[in-house]
């Protein structure tokens, strides 16, 4: 049996595509604290990526 076909394994892994999705999971009090901290870090990283992207775009316009 393949690794991904094990019983008890999640059927589908959640992949956050936007910062607000990470933030929602970080604020979900039903999740374990360590998982929430990881989601919070991912949310911050995603926001920083957006800021850097906008700054690069602005610097190219000048």
Residue pairs with C-beta under 8 A, 6 or more apart in sequence:
14 25
16 22
16 25
16 39
16 42
16 46
18 46
19 43
19 46
19 47
19 50
20 43
22 39
22 40
22 42
22 43
22 46
23 39
23 40
23 43
25 31
25 35
25 36
25 39
26 36
26 37
26 39
26 40
26 42
26 43
27 36
28 36
31 39
